[in-house]
Amino acid sequence: MKNIFYKFSIPFLFILVLNACGTPPVKATPDMKGLSLSSPPDKVHKAALDALAAIECEINTNTAPSYVDCKRPNKVGLAVGSGGETISVYIEAKSATSSEVKVNTAKSFVGFAGQRNWDDQVISEIEKSLTAEQSKEVKPIKAKK
C-alpha cells in the first residue's frame, strides 16, 4: 500500500511544484515597474523582443501584441543555482503613437536565492532599442554644393 502511495504522490507533488514556481501574473499591476513611451505599440513589442533577446532569454512563442514573456536558462552555481526567472513584458497602447510598458520578473521557489530582478535592465534595453530604431528612421539631408 505504501509503495502505491509513494509511486503516485511524489510525481504529483513534483509536477505541482514545477507549475507553481515562477508563474507570472495574468495582467499588469500598478506596482510593476513601467515606463511611458512615445512609440506605437508595435514598435514597443519589437523592442521588447530585442530586449529579452539581449539578456539571453528563451522567448515564449505564445506572445501577443500586448504581451511577451521569456524564461532565463537555469545555471548551476557553487552553492545556489541561478537563472530560471520568468520575465513578462506588458504593453498597453495609450494612443496611436504612444504606449506604456510594464515589466515583471517572477522568481522560482527553487532558485530564489540565486536569482535576480531583471526589470530595470529590460526597461533600459527597450529604451535603447527604440532609440536605435528612431535614429535609423532619421536620415540626414545632404547639402548641395
PALUMLUM-442635 format. One record per residue: x, y, z of N, C-alpha, C, CB in turn; residue in three letters. Coordinates in pm, whole numbers, m for minus. Glycine has a CB too. Layout:
REM PALUMLUM-442635
   n.c1   n.c2   n.c3  ca.c1  ca.c2  ca.c3   c.c1   c.c2   c.c3  cb.c1  cb.c2  cb.c3 residu
      X      Y      Z      X      Y      Z      X      Y      Z      X      Y      Z    ALA
...
This chain:
REM PALUMLUM-442635
   n.c1   n.c2   n.c3  ca.c1  ca.c2  ca.c3   c.c1   c.c2   c.c3  cb.c1  cb.c2  cb.c3 residu
     82   m120      0      0      0      0     87    127      0    m94      0    122    MET
    195    126     81    282    243     86    351    266    m48    387    226    197    LYS
    388    159   m116    455    173   m246    365    242   m347    497     36   m299    ASN
    238    210   m345    144    274   m437    130    422   m404      5    204   m431    ILE
    125    453   m275    115    593   m232    236    673   m281    103    602    m79    PHE
    356    623   m258    476    693   m300    491    697   m452    598    628   m238    TYR
    444    595   m516    453    585   m661    374    698   m729    403    449   m708    LYS
    261    735   m671    177    838   m733    192    975   m668     34    795   m727    PHE
    219    981   m539    221   1110   m471    347   1192   m502    210   1090   m322    SER
    462   1129   m511    586   1204   m536    585   1268   m675    707   1111   m521    ILE
    552   1196   m782    544   1265   m912    438   1374   m916    516   1164  m1022    PRO
    326   1352   m848    220   1453   m843    271   1580   m775     96   1398   m770    PHE
    339   1567   m663    394   1682   m591    499   1754   m676    454   1639   m456    LEU
    581   1677   m743    684   1735   m829    621   1820   m939    771   1624   m891    PHE
    520   1770  m1004    451   1845  m1110    382   1968  m1053    349   1755  m1182    ILE
    322   1955   m938    254   2067   m873    353   2179   m841    185   2020   m745    LEU
    468   2145   m786    569   2245   m751    623   2312   m876    683   2181   m671    VAL
    651   2237   m980    704   2296  m1102    606   2393  m1166    740   2188  m1201    LEU
    479   2362  m1163    379   2451  m1222    358   2577  m1140    248   2378  m1238    ASN
    378   2571  m1013    353   2687   m927    471   2781   m920    318   2641   m788    ALA
    589   2736   m955    709   2818   m942    720   2920  m1054    833   2731   m941    CYS
    739   3045  m1016    767   3148  m1114    654   3179  m1210    884   3111  m1190    GLY
    532   3160  m1169    419   3187  m1257    395   3338  m1263    292   3112  m1209    THR
    401   3397  m1383    380   3541  m1392    232   3576  m1377    433   3593  m1525    PRO
    203   3698  m1337     63   3739  m1326     m2   3745  m1463     53   3875  m1256    PRO
   m133   3738  m1465   m208   3735  m1590   m208   3872  m1659   m351   3690  m1564    VAL
   m209   3978  m1582   m209   4112  m1642   m121   4205  m1558   m352   4168  m1654    LYS
    m88   4318  m1616     m3   4415  m1547    m74   4471  m1424     37   4529  m1642    ALA
      4   4494  m1320    m50   4552  m1197     18   4686  m1172    m29   4456  m1077    THR
    m44   4773  m1095     12   4906  m1072    149   4906  m1004    m83   4986   m991    PRO
    181   4801   m928    309   4801   m857    428   4757   m944    298   4710   m737    ASP
    403   4717  m1068    512   4678  m1158    587   4800  m1208    457   4597  m1277    MET
    717   4779  m1235    796   4888  m1292    750   4911  m1434    948   4855  m1289    LYS
    736   5038  m1470    685   5070  m1601    745   5197  m1657    538   5082  m1597    GLY
    707   5225  m1779    761   5339  m1850    661   5382  m1958    899   5306  m1911    LEU
    638   5512  m1970    556   5563  m2080    649   5598  m2195    471   5688  m2035    SER
    612   5554  m2313    697   5574  m2430    621   5646  m2540    751   5441  m2481    LEU
    694   5725  m2619    631   5794  m2731    655   5715  m2860    686   5939  m2745    SER
    623   5588  m2854    635   5498  m2969    509   5415  m2979    762   5407  m2958    SER
    469   5377  m3099    349   5294  m3114    371   5154  m3056    309   5284  m3261    PRO
    264   5088  m3016    275   4956  m2952    348   4851  m3034    139   4906  m2920    PRO
    333   4853  m3167    402   4751  m3248    553   4767  m3242    354   4758  m3393    ASP
    602   4891  m3239    746   4913  m3226    795   4878  m3085    781   5060  m3259    LYS
    712   4904  m2985    749   4869  m2848    754   4716  m2834    648   4930  m2747    VAL
    663   4646  m2900    662   4500  m2897    792   4445  m2955    541   4444  m2975    HIS
    835   4499  m3070    960   4456  m3131   1078   4489  m3040    979   4522  m3269    LYS
   1076   4607  m2979   1183   4647  m2888   1187   4555  m2765   1165   4793  m2844    ALA
   1070   4512  m2718   1065   4419  m2604   1125   4284  m2642    920   4400  m2557    ALA
   1096   4236  m2761   1157   4111  m2808   1309   4124  m2817   1100   4071  m2946    LEU
   1356   4238  m2869   1500   4263  m2877   1563   4270  m2738   1528   4392  m2955    ASP
   1494   4335  m2645   1545   4349  m2508   1557   4213  m2439   1455   4441  m2426    ALA
   1456   4129  m2456   1460   3997  m2393   1569   3909  m2456   1324   3928  m2406    LEU
   1590   3925  m2586   1698   3850  m2652   1834   3900  m2602   1688   3865  m2806    ALA
   1845   4029  m2573   1972   4086  m2526   2013   4033  m2390   1961   4237  m2521    ALA
   1916   3995  m2308   1952   3940  m2176   1949   3787  m2177   1856   3994  m2067    ILE
   1958   3731  m2297   1971   3586  m2317   1852   3506  m2264   2097   3537  m2251    GLU
   1735   3551  m2300   1611   3482  m2261   1565   3388  m2371   1501   3582  m2229    CYS
   1498   3283  m2330   1431   3194  m2425   1287   3244  m2437   1436   3041  m2378    GLU
   1257   3311  m2547   1129   3378  m2564   1019   3277  m2592   1137   3482  m2678    ILE
    908   3292  m2522    791   3207  m2540    729   3237  m2676    688   3228  m2425    ASN
    692   3134  m2747    635   3154  m2880    489   3199  m2876    645   3026  m2960    THR
    424   3188  m2762    283   3229  m2749    275   3374  m2705    209   3138  m2648    ASN
    333   3463  m2783    327   3604  m2749    204   3667  m2814    455   3677  m2794    THR
    166   3781  m2763     53   3857  m2818    103   3999  m2842    m72   3855  m2720    ALA
     29   4080  m2917     74   4218  m2939     90   4298  m2810    m24   4289  m3029    PRO
     20   4259  m2705     28   4334  m2580    104   4259  m2470   m111   4367  m2532    SER
    167   4147  m2504    233   4067  m2401    347   3984  m2460    132   3975  m2331    TYR
    460   3983  m2391    574   3899  m2429    630   3842  m2300    683   3980  m2509    VAL
    668   3714  m2301    738   3661  m2184    849   3567  m2227    640   3589  m2091    ASP
    940   3545  m2135   1053   3457  m2163   1101   3395  m2033   1168   3534  m2233    CYS
   1188   3297  m2046   1247   3231  m1930   1397   3230  m1948   1191   3084  m1912    LYS
   1468   3271  m1845   1614   3268  m1847   1660   3125  m1824   1674   3364  m1741    ARG
   1768   3084  m1889   1816   2947  m1869   1866   2925  m1727   1928   2916  m1969    PRO
   1845   2805  m1676   1894   2770  m1543   2044   2747  m1548   1822   2645  m1489    ASN
   2112   2795  m1445   2256   2775  m1433   2284   2720  m1294   2335   2909  m1459    LYS
   2387   2640  m1283   2423   2585  m1154   2547   2657  m1105   2447   2431  m1162    VAL
   2537   2718   m987   2649   2790   m928   2719   2705   m824   2602   2919   m867    GLY
   2809   2766   m749   2885   2695   m648   2795   2644   m536   2993   2784   m590    LEU
   2711   2730   m483   2623   2688   m374   2476   2688   m415   2642   2779   m255    ALA
   2437   2785   m498   2296   2801   m535   2285   2814   m686   2234   2924   m463    VAL
   2183   2756   m744   2160   2771   m887   2106   2909   m916   2064   2664   m939    GLY
   2142   2964  m1031   2088   3094  m1071   2014   3076  m1203   2201   3202  m1083    SER
   1953   3181  m1248   1874   3172  m1371   1738   3111  m1343   1948   3091  m1477    GLY
   1662   3091  m1447   1530   3032  m1433   1420   3132  m1407   1531   2933  m1324    GLY
   1453   3262  m1408   1349   3364  m1387   1257   3371  m1509   1414   3502  m1360    GLU
   1132   3403  m1485   1036   3427  m1592   1013   3577  m1599    901   3349  m1569    THR
   1037   3635  m1716   1026   3780  m1732    908   3809  m1826   1159   3842  m1789    ILE
    816   3892  m1779    697   3927  m1856    699   4075  m1889    568   3890  m1778    SER
    662   4107  m2012    653   4246  m2056    510   4270  m2104    757   4278  m2170    VAL
    445   4370  m2045    307   4405  m2080    309   4538  m2153    216   4413  m1953    TYR
    244   4545  m2268    242   4666  m2350     97   4713  m2363    306   4642  m2490    ILE
     76   4839  m2326    m59   4896  m2335    m55   5019  m2424   m113   4932  m2193    GLU
   m140   5021  m2525   m148   5135  m2617   m221   5249  m2547   m221   5096  m2750    ALA
   m158   5365  m2544   m222   5485  m2490   m285   5567  m2601   m121   5569  m2412    LYS
   m222   5565  m2718   m275   5629  m2839   m206   5560  m2957   m248   5788  m2840    SER
   m227   5612  m3076   m164   5551  m3194    m13   5568  m3194   m223   5611  m3321    ALA
     34   5671  m3123    178   5699  m3124    244   5687  m2988    201   5836  m3177    THR
    172   5643  m2887    234   5629  m2755    183   5503  m2686    206   5753  m2667    SER
    263   5453  m2595    227   5332  m2523    296   5328  m2388    262   5207  m2605    SER
    249   5236  m2306    308   5217  m2174    353   5072  m2165    206   5252  m2060    GLU
    471   5051  m2108    525   4917  m2094    551   4890  m1946    656   4900  m2178    VAL
    517   4770  m1901    543   4729  m1764    615   4595  m1768    410   4719  m1681    LYS
    709   4577  m1676    792   4457  m1674    783   4392  m1536    939   4491  m1709    VAL
    778   4259  m1536    773   4184  m1411    867   4064  m1420    628   4138  m1380    ASN
    951   4046  m1318   1038   3929  m1309    982   3838  m1201   1186   3968  m1278    THR
    946   3716  m1238    896   3618  m1141   1010   3520  m1111    769   3543  m1196    ALA
   1041   3507   m984   1147   3415   m942   1085   3284   m899   1232   3476   m826    LYS
   1154   3176   m927   1102   3045   m887   1142   3016   m743   1154   2934   m981    SER
   1071   2927   m680   1097   2892   m541   1233   2824   m526    987   2800   m488    PHE
   1266   2738   m621   1388   2658   m611   1514   2743   m614   1392   2556   m723    VAL
   1524   2838   m707   1646   2916   m721   1634   3058   m670   1688   2919   m862    GLY
   1540   3087   m583   1510   3223   m538   1635   3297   m490   1406   3219   m428    PHE
   1721   3231   m413   1838   3297   m355   1938   3339   m461   1905   3206   m254    ALA
   1950   3263   m569   2048   3293   m672   1993   3372   m789   2107   3168   m722    GLY
   1865   3402   m788   1803   3473   m900   1803   3623   m876   1660   3424   m923    GLN
   1788   3699   m983   1787   3845   m969   1666   3904  m1041   1917   3905  m1026    ARG
   1642   4030  m1014   1533   4102  m1076   1585   4168  m1203   1472   4208   m978    ASN
   1520   4143  m1316   1565   4192  m1445   1484   4312  m1494   1557   4082  m1547    TRP
   1392   4364  m1415   1302   4471  m1459   1377   4592  m1515   1214   4514  m1345    ASP
   1472   4646  m1438   1543   4767  m1480   1623   4745  m1608   1636   4814  m1369    ASP
   1689   4630  m1617   1769   4604  m1735   1683   4587  m1860   1854   4480  m1714    GLN
   1568   4522  m1847   1478   4505  m1961   1424   4641  m2006   1361   4409  m1926    VAL
   1383   4726  m1912   1334   4860  m1947   1443   4940  m2017   1285   4936  m1821    ILE
   1565   4931  m1966   1678   5001  m2028   1704   4951  m2170   1804   4983  m1942    SER
   1697   4820  m2190   1718   4763  m2323   1607   4802  m2420   1728   4610  m2314    GLU
   1483   4812  m2370   1372   4856  m2455   1396   5000  m2501   1236   4846  m2379    ILE
   1435   5087  m2407   1464   5226  m2442   1578   5235  m2544   1500   5307  m2316    GLU
   1682   5155  m2522   1797   5154  m2612   1756   5109  m2753   1908   5062  m2557    LYS
   1675   5006  m2760   1630   4954  m2889   1543   5057  m2962   1551   4824  m2869    SER
   1454   5124  m2890   1368   5226  m2952   1450   5346  m2998   1259   5271  m2854    LEU
   1551   5384  m2921   1637   5496  m2961   1715   5461  m3087   1734   5533  m2847    THR
   1765   5339  m3094   1838   5295  m3214   1745   5291  m3334   1902   5156  m3190    ALA
   1622   5247  m3313   1523   5240  m3422   1489   5380  m3473   1395   5168  m3375    GLU
   1474   5476  m3382   1441   5613  m3422   1557   5678  m3495   1402   5696  m3300    GLN
   1680   5647  m3454   1795   5707  m3522   1811   5652  m3663   1923   5683  m3441    SER
   1765   5528  m3687   1769   5471  m3822   1668   5541  m3913   1742   5320  m3819    LYS
   1555   5581  m3855   1449   5644  m3935   1486   5785  m3978   1320   5647  m3856    GLU
   1566   5855  m3899   1605   5992  m3931   1723   5986  m4025   1640   6073  m3802    VAL
   1701   6033  m4148   1808   6031  m4247   1857   6174  m4267   1760   5969  m4381    LYS
   1987   6194  m4261   2039   6330  m4280   2019   6378  m4423   2188   6336  m4244    PRO
   1997   6506  m4437   1979   6567  m4569   2116   6614  m4616   1876   6687  m4565    ILE
   2152   6574  m4737   2283   6613  m4792   2273   6756  m4843   2328   6517  m4905    LYS
   2374   6831  m4809   2379   6970  m4855   2426   6975  m5000   2473   7055  m4764    ALA
   2367   7066  m5076   2407   7084  m5216   2530   7173  m5222   2292   7145  m5302    LYS
   2618   7139  m5318   2740   7219  m5334   2727   7314  m5448   2861   7131  m5357    LYS
